[in-house]
Amino acid sequence: MKTLVTLYSAILLAGIAVGPCGAVEGTQGYRDEINRPPEPWKGPPRSGEQVYAQYCGACHARTTQGAPMPDDDIEWGMRARQGLKVLMEHTIGGYRQQLMPPRGGCENCSDAELKAAVLYILKQSGIEPDAKGKL
Ligand code: HEC
């Protein structure tokens, strides 16, 4: 009986010793994954439509994410009044406690590609910059 109890405690202790260790490793793996630098984009510059389809649409094409839909001309009409410069600052830096993530989630997009995506979204709402680039 005594051996059984000792054996049992040994197993229990081993479990406790291993447990937290495994948890730390698991979390570290996750951290490494999210901190991994983005793969650089080596292809030709992507069009606004391509960037939108691959990244922005994940939120902006659905009503459930709180992100304004591209053809919502009332929403975009109000947002466009801030001007393209501010819209780009919010796109690059993220907006509203990162509900809108920095770079719209496309870490390897250039600023020009992001701008093309914003202009593509605005165009769906009939908003286009004038010759001076003013919305
Ligand atoms: C994870 C979801 C998500 C993704 C992906 C995303 N957005 Fe957004 N975006 C949002 C949300 C939510 C808002 C609205 C935030 C608010 O005003 O409450 C928003 C707002 C915006 C705005 C308006 C900012 C303002 O000043 O009113 C722009 C411009 C924008 N997104 C561009 C983009 C572009 C371009 C991409 C792709 C490169 C993109 N977003 C990807 C969630 C997302």
Residues whose N, C-alpha, C, O or C-beta is under 5 A from the ligand:
A	BS01	HEC	Y55 C56 A58 C59 Q65 G66 A67 P68 R79 V86 L87 H90 T91 Y95 R96 L99 M100 P101 R103 G104 G105 C106 L114 A117 V118
